[in-house]
Amino acid sequence: MTHPVDVHVGKRIRHRRWLVGMTQQQLAERVGIKFQQIQKYETGANRVSASRLWDIADALEVPVNFFFEGLDEENPRQATGIPADIMGDKEALDLVRSYYAIPEAQRRRLFELARVLSDVA
């Protein structure tokens, strides 16, 4: 049975890996393990040791405490109804990446359009 902390840490590893556009294979190579192990860490099936987490943090260029952020939240959903781990969702990450790939002037117009549409809803 997986421990909720292991699942959370795994989601944070996947979240950061997606944000930087790294594959499981690339992360595994940087850490010196097989990509299947990264898969097991990301699902929480395997617990990440402290030293391995240190290596993963180094490869993903984040402090180790990044993987524990959000653990102490009492309410898993924000007041807006958006899940607290929204950036752990692949679709949301793809949307953010695509958004920042748009030239700045167009991005601002898109943002204003989204604000107007969300105010109407």
C-alpha positions in Angstrom: 0.0 0.0 0.0 1.4 3.4 -0.9 1.9 6.1 1.7 0.3 9.5 0.9 3.6 11.3 1.4 5.3 9.0 -1.2 2.4 9.7 -3.6 2.8 13.4 -3.0 6.5 13.4 -3.5 6.1 11.4 -6.7 3.6 13.9 -8.1 6.0 16.7 -7.3 8.8 14.9 -9.1 6.5 14.4 -12.2 5.3 18.0 -11.9 8.8 19.5 -12.0 10.0 17.1 -14.7 7.1 18.1 -16.9 7.7 21.8 -16.2 11.3 21.6 -17.4 10.4 19.4 -20.4 12.4 16.4 -19.3 11.5 12.8 -20.0 11.7 10.0 -17.5 14.6 8.6 -19.4 16.5 11.9 -19.2 15.9 12.3 -15.5 16.9 8.7 -14.9 20.2 9.2 -16.8 21.0 12.3 -14.8 20.4 10.5 -11.5 22.1 7.2 -12.6 19.1 4.9 -12.5 16.7 3.2 -14.9 13.7 5.1 -16.1 11.4 2.4 -14.7 12.5 3.5 -11.2 11.5 7.0 -12.0 8.1 5.7 -13.0 7.8 3.9 -9.7 8.8 7.0 -7.8 6.3 9.2 -9.7 3.4 6.8 -8.9 4.4 6.5 -5.3 4.8 2.7 -5.7 8.4 3.0 -4.5 9.6 5.3 -1.7 12.4 7.7 -2.6 15.4 7.6 -0.3 16.8 10.8 1.1 20.0 10.5 -1.0 18.1 9.7 -4.2 15.7 12.6 -3.6 18.8 14.9 -3.2 20.1 13.7 -6.6 16.7 14.1 -8.2 16.4 17.7 -6.7 19.8 18.4 -8.1 18.9 17.1 -11.6 15.7 19.1 -11.6 17.3 22.2 -10.2 15.0 22.6 -7.2 15.6 22.5 -3.4 14.7 19.2 -1.7 11.8 20.9 0.2 10.1 21.5 -3.2 8.9 17.9 -3.1 7.1 18.4 0.2 5.4 21.7 -0.6 1.6 21.5 -0.2 1.7 18.5 2.2 0.4 20.4 5.2 -2.6 21.9 3.4 -5.7 21.1 5.4 -8.1 21.7 2.6 -7.0 19.9 -0.6 -9.3 22.2 -2.7 -8.8 25.9 -2.9 -11.8 28.2 -2.3 -12.1 28.5 -6.1 -12.9 24.8 -6.5 -9.6 24.3 -8.3 -7.6 21.3 -7.0 -4.6 22.4 -4.9 -2.3 20.2 -7.1 -3.5 21.7 -10.4 0.1 21.9 -11.6 0.4 18.1 -11.1 -2.1 17.7 -14.0 -0.5 17.1 -17.4 -3.2 19.0 -19.3 -2.7 22.0 -17.1 1.1 21.9 -17.5 0.7 21.6 -21.3 -1.6 24.6 -21.2 0.9 26.7 -19.2 3.8 25.7 -21.5 1.7 26.6 -24.6 0.6 29.9 -23.0 4.1 31.0 -22.4 5.1 30.1 -26.0 2.8 32.8 -27.3 4.4 36.2 -27.9 3.9 38.5 -25.0 1.6 41.0 -26.6 -0.8 38.3 -27.8 -0.4 36.5 -24.5 -1.7 39.6 -22.7 -4.7 39.8 -25.0 -5.4 36.1 -24.5 -5.2 36.6 -20.7 -7.6 39.5 -20.8 -10.1 37.5 -22.9 -9.9 34.6 -20.4 -10.5 37.0 -17.5 -13.6 38.5 -19.3 -14.9 35.0 -20.1 -14.4 33.8 -16.5 -16.2 36.9 -15.1 -19.2 36.1 -17.3 -19.5 32.5 -16.1 
